Amino acid sequence: MVGETKIKVWAINILISVSACAAIYFGPYNERGLFMLFKPLTTVLVIALPFFAPNNGHVTFGRWVIVGLVFCLLGDVLLLFDTYFIFGLGAFLLAHILFSISFIQYMGFYKGWIAFLVLFGMAGVLFYWLRPDLGDFLLPVSMYVLIITFMAWQGVGLYLRDREGAHALMAMAVLFFMLSDTLLAIAKFKTPFYLSGPLILSTYWLSIGLIANATGKIISTTVK
């Protein structure tokens, strides 16, 4: 039974990789119709991953994460249309809030000040650099930066408190999410750069893929 579950998880991860590569290959400006198909499909496949993990414990954690991933899917769909950018931003903002709640519900609030200073220091420098170009997006972007950095702080805190495999995956996931959003902010508010689209998408799907895989491992771990 365990072996079958692992095979299914590996198969879904392969499908995620294929779908992500297809979305990146077709791109938003080449074959837009196929891009609009494969972009949300990739995230749907990511959301499916935790459902194949046996629920031996931490079910509430899994539910919070899955709902957060659903909001990521909503954000993916909204960001397909430039006019809905602010709504897409809002969907991802809610996703980060839900991820933060899941981390705190799972292991409690993390208070490590070194991680706090490093993450919020980097976010502050980035925001200060972007600030002159944000215009009407100044307030929503500032809120987004605060929330995603808080989420990353709590996600990294899982690993810093318990250096276990699933927690390492989650720590990498939240850092890749910050990286993806940083690249997106630079491309949108500063200047598009070479391979910005593929880099943004690949780091984003790597992030949520790691979140989903880590969640599957955590909810399949028996609560002691």
Secondary structure, DSSP 4 states (H G I P E B T S, - for coil): -HHHHHHHHHHHHHHHHHHHHHHHHHTTTTSHHHHHHHHHHHHHHHHHGGGGS--SS-HHHHHHHHHHHHHHHHHHHHTTSGGGHHHHHHHHHHHHHHHHHHHHHHH-----HHHHHHHHHHHHHHHHHHGGGTGGGHHHHHHHHHHHHHHHHHHHHHHHHS--HHHHHHHHHHHHHHHHHHHHHIIIII---TTHHHHHHHHHHHHHHHHHHHHHHHHTSPP-
